Amino acid sequence: MTESQLEAAFDAVGYSILYEKLKYKIWVAFNWKEDDPDILERFLSAYAFEEDEEIHCNEFLFHYKIYKNIVEKNHWN
């Protein structure tokens, strides 16, 4: 996935503010090139992120990787 696809996934579920807070860190810390934007969008839809709650890059990526692993292992693509 490209950087613009990453941003679009956040925008599609109403997490533009979260993306603005994490964009550089999550782009650098994880190789998104082989990831499916649909999995990220479903992850963002499934989790409830509060605007006033602080979330760190590592915490976000930890939860995303678990979700992605579950989707891939169970062939929910």
N, C-alpha and C positions, 0 to 999 in steps of 0.2 A: 504494500500500500504506500502511496505517496504521502507527503506531508499535507497536501490539500485534501486528500481522502480522509486522513486522520482528523483534520479539523472538521470536515463535513459530517463525519460520524458523530462527533460531539455536538455539533450544531443541530443535527437531525433530532436529537432527543432532548434538546434544551439545556445542554451543559457547556455553552460557549464560555461562560465565566470560569468554569473548572478548566477548560482547555487553555484559556489565557494564563491561568496560574501555573499549569504544569507543562505547557507545550514544549519548551526547550528541553527540560529535563527528561521527559518521557521519550522525546524523539532521539536524544543522544544515548539514553540508558538502555534502549531496547531496539532490536533490529525489526522494524515494522515491514520491511520490503516483502516478506513472504506471508504476511498475515492478511486475513480476509476482513475487509471493512465491515461485512455483515456480522461477523462474530463480535467485533468490538461494539458495534451498535446494539446488538442484543445484550451484551454485557452491561453496557451503560443503561439500557432500559430495565434490566433486572435488578440493578443495585440502586439504592437511594443515597445520593450524595447531597448533603445539606450545604447551602452556600456559606453559612457562617461557621461550619466545621472545617478545621484545617486538615487537609490530607496531604501526605508527602508522596513524592514520586515512587519511592520503594514500596510503600504501602499499596498504592494504586496498582503498580505492576505486579505485586504479589497476588492480589485478588484477581487481576485480569488473567495471569498465567494459569491459575487454578481453574478459572472458568473455561478458558481456552482448552486446557487439557481434558476437562470433563466432556466438552463438546466434541473434541476430536476422538477421544477414546470410545465414546458412545455413538459415533457416526451421526451426530445431530446436524450435520452441515446441510 
